[in-house]
Amino acid sequence: MTDAPTIISADDHVIEPPDLWQSRLPQRLRAEGPRVVEHPRDAASYDKGANSWRLHGDGTAPPAAFWHYEDKIKPMQRNEASAGFEASSIDMTPVSFEEIRPGCWQPAARLEDMTINGIAASMCFPNYPRFSGQLFSEGRDRELGLACIRAYNDWMVEEWCGDSGGRLIPLCIIPLWDAELAAAEVRRNAERGVRAVSFSEIPAWLGVPSIHSGFWDPFFRACDETQTVVAMHIGSGSRIITSSDDAPFAVQAVMIFNNSATSMVDFLCSGVLARFPDLKLFYAEAQIGWIPYVLERADDTFHRQRWLFPDNVDQPPSSYYHHRVFSCFFSDPVGIALLDRVGVDQVLFETDYPHETGTWPSSESVARAELGHLDPVDRDKILRANAVGLFGLSV
């Protein structure tokens, strides 16, 4: 690949600035709303069993940024904002805002880092409230949670993306406890040009109704009618399949694609895509090599055991996949080898900036190594044109 097209990254992340919610929430909600407090970085530890961080007293190490929300705490961690760090130093160590690249959380600096990386445009998933904003659906105070969601979306549109000239693509979040409120938030943001909303890959894992229940139909209808893409980042179900409680994190890291595979099967077999014929799904950071097997297995099950499917699933599941379900990757030679079966029109590229698996500042080289042998038209689809079409971009 000699002249790589300028890349659109369909999956990056924003490290939320420390004043995002304190500057936008009503005064009466700020004391319990998200706020950054500095603590010595050795004053807290992660409890794997409880899946939470705990302060355990005064420490002596330099301060780091800790987010507080209601009674929950979580540090900003090096692996979440690792752009520019040496690979050997990346771990879950708490860090301060002074230690991370300004491009992690400042829009003008992000645009500079994108230019260094050859990126024309970028869509960013949340970080602190997790990939579908599920933190705000887990809190005690629903009024506070909804206010936090709306504040985030206003900041996303007005500040993060506002002066970027279209280079930063807005992605909003929704309340996950109320489908009508979620639909209203989709419509509110669609009116100002937002074409993507983050959703949990497997909402039932969050303790809310599944996509099979009918509960989410108002939300899906709003997305269908406004051409809003339902974007599901790997891990947005707040659970990762593993073999045992004492398995190393490496097992989860390898197995995490199963979340997206399970979600895709869920949708293909649910009847949701039949009820909402213009609804489009997007899977982020799942890679793509597993997709042909999922489609083949789902179709084989349909042909052999048709009675297992809802009545309105009257076509092979793969027929709902084509032109409706999209996925992105940053390194997947197997997936590229199977591109004809994945569907070249349904694959997007990502850089995952600034996470530890991200390819900054070498994403152009990564794209060249992965895609250099492809026909230039197909290469342009993956690196740019598919994202333009899916998200209605003018970049």
BELJOUR-V56709 format. One line per field, one symbol per residue. ss: DSSP state (~ for helix, > for strand, _ for the rest). phi: phi as a letter, one per 40 degrees, with the letter a starting at -180 (. if undefined). A space follows every 10 residues. Layout:
ss->???
phi->???
This chain:
ss->______>>>> >>>_______ ______~~~_ ____>>>>>> ___>>>>___ _>>>>_____ __>>>>>>>_ _>>>>_>~~~ ______~~~_ ___>__~~~_ _~~~__~~~~ ~~~~~~__>> >>>>>_____ ____~~~~__ _~~~~~~~~~ ~~~~~~~~~~ _______>>_ _>______~~ ~~~~~~~~~~ _____>>>__ __~~~~____ ______~~~~ ~~~~~~__>> >>>_______ ________~~ ~~~~~_~~~~ ~~~~~~~~~~ _~~~~_____ >>>>______ ~~~~~~~~~~ ~~~~_~~~__ ______~~~~ ~___>>>>>_ __~~~~~_~~ ~~_~~~>>>_ __________ __~~~~~~~~ ~____~~~~~ ~~~~~~~~~~ ~____
phi->.cbccccbcc abbbccccbd cccbcddcbc cbcdacbcbd cccaaccccc facbcbhcbb cdcbcbcbaf bcbaccbccc bcdgccdccc acdcbbcccc cdccbbcccc cccccdcgbc aabbccbdcg cbgcdccccc bcccdccccc cccccdccbc cdbcggcbcc bbbbccbacc cccccccdcc cbgcbabcbc cbccccgbcc cccgdcdccc cccdcbfccc bbcdgccgab cacaccccdd cccccccddc cccccdccbc gccccbcbcb bbbbgcgbcc cdcdcccccc cdccbdcccd dccbbddccc ccgbbbabab aadccccbdc cchccbbbba bgdbccccbc cbcccccccc bdccddcccc dccacccdcc bgcbc
